[in-house]
Amino acid sequence: MRSSLLAAATLALVIGAPALAQAETTVIHRDGPDVVVERPASERKTVETRESGDGCSSKTVTRENDVGDRKTVTKEVCD
C-alpha cells in the first residue's frame, strides 16, 4: 500500500510539473520616453544599371540624406 502511494505521488509530480511550467507568463514593462528620430526630407538618389554579355543585369540604388545616412541596394537578374 505504501509503495503504491509513493508511486502515485511520483507520477503526479512528473505529470504536474511540466504543466505548471507551461502556464507561466512573463511580462516586461519598460519605463522611459518614446524615442522618435526625425530626419530631413531631402535626400539624394543615384541609380546605376549594368548589363553584361552573359544575359545578366544589375541595378544599384544608393540613397543619401543631408545628415549623411547612406543605404545601397543591389539587385541582379540573370535570364
N, C-alpha and C positions, 0 to 999 in steps of 0.2 A: 504494500500500500504506500509506503514511504517513497519507494523508488518511482512509482507512477506519478506521485505528486511532484517530485523533483523533475521528472521528465516533462510534465505538463507546464511547470513554471519555466523551464528552459526553453521549451517550444514557444511559449507566449513571448518570452524575451527576444528570441531570434526573429519571430514574425513581426512583433510590435515595434521594435527599434527602427528598422528602415522606414516603416510607415510614418513614424513621428518625424524622422529626419526630412522626409519629402514635404511635410506640411509647413515647414518654416518659410517665412518670407522676410527678406531683408530690405529695408527702406533706408536710403541715404538722402539726407536733407543737407543741402549746401546753402549757407547764408553768404550773401555778398551781392554786390551790384551787378546788374546785367551789363555786359560789355558790348558796345556797338562800335565798330570800326567804320568810320566814314572815309571814303576815298573819292578823289576828284573824278568828275565825269569825263574829262578829256583823256584820251588815250591814242597812241599811235599803233597802227596795224600794218604789218608787212606780210605779203603773200608771195611765196616763191614756188613755182611749178617746174618740175623737171621730168623729161621723158627720155628713156634710154632705148637703144635699138632692140632690146630683147622683149619688148612688149610691156615693160613695167613703167609706171609713172609714180611720182611722189609729189605731195603738196605739203609745204611747210608754212604754218601761220604763226607769226610772232606778234604778241601784243605787249605794249609797254605804256604805263601811265606816267603822269608827271612826278610821282613820288619815286619812280624807278623800279617798281614791281614789274617783272617780266615773266611771261608764260609763252612757251613754244610747244606747238603740237604738230607732229608729222604723221601723215597718212600715206601708205604705199599700197598701190594696187597693181597686180600683175594679171594679164589676160592669159 
